[in-house]
Amino acid sequence: MEMGYLSILYFGWWSTTKSWALMNDPKIILADEPTGNLDTKTGKDVFNLLTLLSREFKRTIIMVTHNPELAAATDRAIHIRDGPR
């Protein structure tokens, strides 16, 4: 979706359809459990792609995950527990 000069890509799970959105050259990528339903190898491939997009192409990645190993491999992690009180 376009927000002025800012392109945002959202994908919940990895699929061919989602890869089409990368063609729009998004500046921010929202990834909701991008590796949640994938086998270990494919999950690593998706995470490596997100890492490449962040480091080499200067894209901002906002990722939600329940995987502590994946969270630990990011440059920055924010942990949310129990929601608002």
C-alpha positions in Angstrom: 0.0 0.0 0.0 1.2 3.5 -0.7 1.4 6.2 2.0 2.8 9.2 0.2 6.5 8.6 -0.4 6.4 5.6 1.9 5.8 2.1 0.6 4.8 -0.5 3.1 4.8 -4.3 2.6 2.9 -6.6 4.9 3.2 -10.4 4.7 2.1 -12.9 7.2 3.4 -16.1 5.7 5.8 -16.7 2.8 4.3 -17.4 -0.6 4.8 -16.5 -4.2 2.0 -13.9 -3.9 3.9 -12.1 -1.1 7.0 -11.9 -3.2 5.2 -9.9 -5.7 4.9 -7.1 -3.1 8.7 -6.8 -3.0 8.6 -5.6 -6.6 7.1 -2.3 -5.2 10.4 -1.6 -3.4 8.9 -1.1 0.0 10.8 1.0 2.6 9.1 -0.7 5.5 8.3 -4.4 5.7 5.8 -5.7 8.3 6.4 -9.4 8.8 3.8 -11.2 11.0 5.2 -14.6 11.9 7.1 -14.9 8.5 8.6 -18.3 9.5 5.7 -19.6 11.6 4.4 -22.3 9.2 7.7 -23.2 7.5 10.2 -26.0 7.8 13.5 -25.0 9.4 15.4 -24.6 6.1 12.8 -22.5 4.4 12.4 -20.4 7.6 16.1 -19.7 7.6 15.9 -18.7 4.0 13.1 -16.2 4.7 14.9 -14.8 7.7 18.1 -14.4 5.6 16.1 -12.6 2.9 14.7 -10.2 5.5 18.2 -9.7 6.9 19.5 -9.0 3.4 16.7 -6.5 2.7 17.5 -4.7 6.0 21.3 -4.6 5.8 22.0 -4.3 2.1 18.9 -2.5 0.8 18.3 -0.4 3.9 14.8 -1.5 4.5 13.1 -1.3 7.9 11.8 -4.7 9.0 9.2 -4.9 11.7 8.7 -8.6 12.6 6.5 -10.4 15.0 7.6 -13.8 16.1 7.2 -16.3 19.0 10.5 -17.8 18.1 13.1 -16.7 20.7 16.1 -17.9 18.5 14.8 -15.7 15.6 14.3 -12.7 17.9 17.8 -13.1 19.3 19.3 -13.0 15.8 17.9 -9.5 15.1 19.6 -6.2 15.6 16.9 -5.1 18.0 14.1 -6.9 19.9 11.2 -5.5 21.8 9.5 -8.0 24.1 5.8 -7.6 24.8 4.2 -9.6 27.6 0.6 -9.8 28.8 -0.6 -6.7 26.9 -2.0 -3.5 28.4 -3.2 -3.6 32.0 
